[in-house]
């Protein structure tokens, strides 16, 4: 690629190709053409990239390296939204566990509310991905909850063989969720997601077992761990989105 006035730019923490392209009046594909070995989703602070300024270059002689301008409010908004829906996921799942274990009359109403949660989670992903992708996430999470509900019922009723089948299906579903998410975001590692989702199932299984055994102190402690892990899951999902779509989380200022 011919360029009359190339410049070397030292990457700073928080920089994105979108931001740099805007500042130097060029395009992301043009920067990538000059730097074929960089990872556009994970710029390394301290590394040097070549940029060919365009006609709309806004740099000034004394401002060769514009500071990164992250927008903390947009990042915080995503993190809070993602944490909220995953908190709701584990809280309504717990309410259903109690309803099934104690044979409460609110089981159908609680189930219906819980099954709203997959769409609530998918709607956050829908902001960044296609409708088909979001719909698939909702479908897999619905399957996750339906299997879990059937498993609790089987364990309550002493149907061990049925519970074993459902447990296997639960873990297969976790594999599918890990696969689906790792396919849409380069920052979602399949094995990391799989390990995280398996841990979610393990902790939930402990919670169910303690509740059905009437060991309520251990039941509450198990749920405390479920709750803490839900925060970790939510934050992992948010971090991946922020890294994949940095242009969505930077200030829209024209002047630096």
C-alpha positions in Angstrom: 0.0 0.0 0.0 1.5 3.3 -1.1 1.6 6.1 1.4 3.4 9.4 1.0 3.5 10.3 4.7 3.6 7.3 7.0 3.9 7.8 10.7 4.7 5.4 13.6 2.2 5.4 16.4 2.8 3.9 19.9 -0.3 2.2 21.1 -1.7 3.4 24.4 -3.9 1.6 26.9 -7.5 1.9 25.7 -6.7 2.7 22.0 -8.9 1.2 19.3 -8.4 1.1 15.5 -11.7 2.8 15.1 -10.6 5.7 17.3 -7.2 6.0 15.6 -8.8 5.9 12.1 -11.1 8.7 13.0 -8.4 10.8 14.4 -6.0 10.4 11.5 -8.6 10.7 8.8 -8.2 7.2 7.5 -10.0 3.8 7.8 -9.6 0.7 9.9 -9.0 -1.5 6.7 -6.2 0.9 5.7 -4.5 0.6 9.1 -4.8 -3.2 8.9 -3.3 -3.3 5.4 -0.2 -1.5 6.8 -0.1 -3.8 9.9 -1.2 -7.3 8.8 0.2 -8.9 11.9 -1.7 -7.0 14.6 -4.8 -8.3 16.3 -7.5 -5.6 15.7 -9.5 -6.8 18.7 -6.5 -6.7 21.1 -4.1 -3.9 20.5 -1.0 -4.2 22.7 -0.1 -1.1 24.7 3.5 -0.1 23.9 3.5 -1.7 20.5 4.1 0.4 17.4 1.8 0.5 14.4 2.1 2.3 11.0 -0.6 4.8 10.0 -1.1 6.6 6.8 -3.0 9.8 7.5 -5.8 10.7 5.2 -7.0 14.0 3.8 -9.2 14.6 6.9 -6.3 14.1 9.3 -6.9 16.2 12.4 -3.6 15.8 14.1 -1.6 18.8 15.2 2.2 19.2 15.2 2.3 19.0 18.9 -0.3 16.3 19.2 1.1 13.3 17.3 -0.3 10.8 19.8 -3.9 11.4 20.7 -4.9 10.0 24.1 -7.4 7.1 24.2 -10.8 8.3 25.1 -12.7 5.5 26.8 -16.3 6.2 27.8 -16.6 4.8 31.3 -20.3 5.4 31.5 -21.1 3.1 28.5 -18.9 0.4 30.0 -20.4 0.7 33.4 -23.9 0.5 31.8 -23.1 -2.7 30.1 -21.5 -4.3 33.2 -24.5 -3.3 35.4 -27.0 -4.6 32.8 -25.2 -7.9 32.4 -24.9 -8.4 36.2 -28.6 -7.6 36.7 -29.8 -10.3 34.3 -27.4 -12.9 35.7 -28.4 -12.0 39.2 -32.0 -12.5 38.2 -31.0 -15.8 36.5 -29.7 -17.3 39.8 -32.3 -15.7 42.1 -35.3 -16.9 40.1 -33.7 -20.3 39.7 -33.4 -20.4 43.5 -37.0 -19.4 43.9 -38.0 -22.3 41.6 -35.8 -24.7 43.5 -37.6 -23.8 46.7 -41.1 -24.0 45.0 -40.3 -27.5 43.6 -38.6 -28.8 46.8 -41.5 -27.6 49.1 -44.2 -28.3 46.5 -45.5 -24.7 46.7 -48.5 -23.5 44.7 -46.5 -20.7 43.1 -44.4 -23.1 41.0 -46.0 -22.3 37.6 -45.9 -18.6 38.2 -42.2 -18.7 39.3 -41.4 -20.9 36.3 -43.0 -18.4 33.9 -41.0 -15.6 35.4 -37.7 -17.5 35.3 -38.2 -18.3 31.6 -38.3 -14.6 30.8 -34.6 -14.5 31.8 -33.1 -16.1 28.7 -34.6 -13.4 26.6 -33.4 -10.7 29.0 -29.9 -12.0 28.7 -30.2 -12.5 24.9 -31.4 -8.9 24.5 -28.1 -7.6 25.8 -26.2 -9.6 23.2 -28.8 -8.4 20.6 -27.3 -4.9 21.0 -24.0 -6.2 19.4 -24.9 -9.3 17.4 -27.5 -10.5 14.9 -31.0 -11.4 15.8 -30.3 -15.1 14.9 -27.3 -15.1 17.4 -29.4 -13.6 20.2 -32.3 -16.0 19.5 -29.9 -18.9 19.7 -28.5 -17.7 23.0 -32.1 -17.4 24.4 -32.9 -20.9 23.1 -29.9 -22.5 24.7 -30.4 -20.7 28.0 -34.1 -21.8 28.0 -33.0 -25.4 27.5 -30.6 -25.0 30.4 -33.4 -23.8 32.7 -35.9 -26.5 31.6 -33.4 -29.3 32.1 -32.5 -27.9 35.5 -36.2 -27.7 36.5 -36.8 -31.3 35.4 -33.6 -32.4 37.3 -34.7 -30.9 40.6 -38.1 -32.6 40.3 -36.5 -36.0 39.5 -34.1 -35.7 42.5 -37.0 -34.6 44.8 -39.0 -37.7 43.7 -36.1 -40.1 44.0 -35.9 -40.9 40.3 -32.2 -41.5 40.2 -31.9 -42.9 36.7 -33.9 -40.1 35.2 -31.8 -37.6 37.2 -28.6 -39.1 35.7 -29.9 -38.7 32.2 -30.9 -35.1 32.8 -27.5 -34.3 34.4 -25.8 -35.6 31.2 -28.1 -33.4 29.1 -27.4 -30.4 31.3 -23.6 -30.7 30.7 -24.2 -31.2 26.9 -26.2 -28.0 26.9 -23.3 -26.2 28.7 -21.0 -27.4 25.9 -23.4 -26.0 23.3 -23.6 -22.6 25.1 -19.8 -22.5 25.3 -19.5 -23.3 21.6 -22.1 -20.8 20.5 -20.5 -18.0 22.5 -16.9 -18.8 21.5 -18.0 -18.7 17.8 -19.2 -15.1 18.0 -16.4 -13.4 20.0 -12.7 -14.0 19.7 -12.3 -13.1 23.4 -14.6 -15.9 24.5 -12.3 -19.0 24.8 -14.3 -22.2 24.5 -12.4 -24.1 27.2 -12.7 -21.1 29.7 -16.4 -20.8 29.0 -16.9 -24.5 29.4 -15.1 -24.6 32.7 -17.1 -21.6 33.9 -20.4 -23.1 32.9 -19.5 -26.5 34.4 -18.7 -24.7 37.7 -22.1 -23.0 37.6 -23.8 -26.5 37.2 -21.6 -27.9 40.0 -22.5 -25.1 42.5 -26.2 -25.3 41.5 -26.2 -29.1 42.0 -24.7 -28.6 45.5 -27.4 -26.0 46.3 -30.1 -28.4 45.1 -28.7 -31.3 47.1 -28.5 -29.3 50.3 -32.0 -27.9 49.9 -33.6 -31.3 49.3 -31.7 -32.8 52.3 -33.1 -30.1 54.5 -29.6 -28.8 55.3 -30.6 -25.1 55.0 -27.4 -23.6 56.3 -25.4 -25.5 53.7 -28.0 -24.7 51.1 -27.6 -20.9 51.8 -23.9 -21.2 51.7 -24.0 -23.0 48.4 -26.2 -20.2 47.0 -23.8 -17.6 48.2 -21.2 -19.3 46.0 -23.7 -19.4 43.1 -24.3 -15.7 43.5 -20.6 -14.8 43.5 -19.9 -17.0 40.5 -22.8 -15.3 38.6 -20.9 -12.0 39.0 -17.8 -13.5 37.5 -19.8 -14.9 34.6 -21.5 -11.6 33.9 -18.2 -9.7 34.0 -16.5 -12.1 31.7 -19.3 -11.7 29.1 -19.2 -7.9 29.5 -15.4 -7.8 29.1 -15.5 -9.8 25.9 -18.0 -7.5 24.3 -16.1 -4.4 25.4 -12.9 -5.8 23.8 -14.6 -6.9 20.6 -16.5 -3.6 20.1 -14.2 -0.9 21.5 -15.8 1.7 19.2 -19.0 1.3 21.2 -17.3 2.2 24.4 -15.3 5.3 23.5 -16.3 9.0 23.5 -17.8 10.3 20.3 -15.9 13.6 20.6 -14.6 15.0 17.4 -11.9 17.2 19.0 -9.2 15.7 21.1 
